[in-house]
Every structure is written in C-alpha cells, then in structure tokens.
Amino acid sequence: MFEINSRKSDLALAIIDSVISNKAKMTFNKAEMLIKRARRIAPEYIFVSDALAELYIEKGESLYKVK
C-alpha cells in the first residue's frame, strides 16, 4: 500500500512540475485542469492544494491588472 501511495505522490508531483515549468505556455483553465487531476490522484498531499491556490492567486492578480 505504501508503494502505491508513493507512486501516486510521484505522479502528482510530476504533473505539478509540468504545470509550473509550462505555465507561461498554457491557459489558466488548462493549468487548473491538470492540477485538479493531480489532486484526484493524490488528494492528501498538501503540495497539490498549494499549487492550485498559487494558480488562483496568479489568476486573480492578472485579472486585477486588466481592470
């Protein structure tokens, strides 16, 4: 069971790293979808929620700058 959770964590982390590395090339919706997918894979890991929160903050800041 530990190995399965470890693999889930690794997969979720790989997805998050991919989003972080390619965030400038993708839309907020695409980044959000990928982070939520990582959250479904490993919901108990805080780094997934942190990445989603950071994305929402960035989206809010970009929308605020537009006004």
C-alpha positions in Angstrom: 0.0 0.0 0.0 2.9 2.4 0.8 4.3 1.9 -2.6 1.0 2.7 -4.3 0.7 5.9 -2.4 4.3 6.7 -3.1 3.7 6.3 -6.9 0.6 8.4 -6.7 2.6 11.1 -5.0 5.3 10.9 -7.6 2.8 11.1 -10.4 1.0 14.1 -8.9 4.4 15.8 -8.3 5.3 15.2 -12.0 2.1 16.8 -13.1 2.6 19.8 -10.8 6.2 20.3 -12.0 5.0 20.1 -15.6 2.4 22.8 -15.0 5.0 25.0 -13.2 7.5 24.6 -16.0 5.0 25.2 -18.8 2.6 27.7 -17.1 3.5 30.5 -19.5 2.6 28.4 -22.5 -0.8 27.2 -21.2 -4.1 28.8 -20.3 -5.3 29.1 -16.7 -8.1 26.6 -17.5 -5.6 24.0 -18.8 -3.3 24.5 -15.8 -6.3 24.3 -13.4 -7.5 21.1 -15.1 -4.1 19.5 -14.7 -3.7 20.5 -11.1 -7.1 19.2 -10.3 -6.2 15.9 -12.0 -3.1 15.7 -9.7 -5.4 16.4 -6.8 -7.7 13.5 -7.7 -4.6 11.2 -7.9 -3.1 12.3 -4.6 -5.7 14.4 -2.6 -3.9 14.0 0.7 -0.7 15.8 -0.4 -0.6 19.5 0.5 1.7 20.5 -2.3 -1.2 19.8 -4.8 -3.5 22.2 -2.9 -0.7 24.7 -2.6 -0.2 24.7 -6.4 -3.9 25.2 -7.0 -4.0 28.1 -4.5 -1.0 29.7 -6.1 -2.6 29.4 -9.6 -5.8 31.1 -8.3 -3.7 33.9 -6.8 -1.9 34.4 -10.1 -5.2 34.4 -12.0 -6.7 36.9 -9.6 -3.6 39.2 -9.9 -3.7 39.0 -13.7 -7.4 39.8 -13.8 -6.9 42.7 -11.3 -4.2 44.2 -13.6 -6.5 44.1 -16.6 -9.0 46.4 -14.9 
